[in-house]
Amino acid sequence: MHRRRLTAIALATALMVVATSSGLAGSGSATESRPGLALFEGKLIDLSRGWGEARGCVVFDSGRLAECFRNVATLHARETELASDVSILASCSTPLRLFANTGYGGQELDIYTRGVWQNLSTWGFDNRLSSYKVGACGSHLAENANGGGSWYPGNTGAGAQSSSMLSGWDNRVSSVYLQ
């Protein structure tokens, strides 16, 4: 118990040092102020530089660091654990699930944040989308950053899913938007 408390204190201190030294403590949304940073097994990683051993990551909302996990079962368990959190419910109640491989395989990026374009390069997922499951909030998938370029013509309404992208769209999406 004492060891866990010391670990938690050390992690909180490290996060504060990182936030202070990199200007993350300032105003503005977390997506703008700490792009790509995620907590993975007690350490901060920059997803825009690679996922390392992480297999599943979640972007909750602008007030939280993203979180990553070694396997998707742990990712889904964490999402279930936080399902009653008001800040998550202020976003979408269920995530847009993005998968690196067809058939809902490979690395998984779950996004809850509504009302802003999420550039997938921030999360190390640019041009990697091969299948998806839309949660409770309809979504848009765009070929360029910030919703630019063409939008994916397939069904991305609430509850839609596709085990593969339409022809010409595999590994082409660069930004997503949850309504």
Disulfide bonds with the S-S distance in Angstrom:
Cys57-Cys68 2.09
Cys92-Cys137 2.09
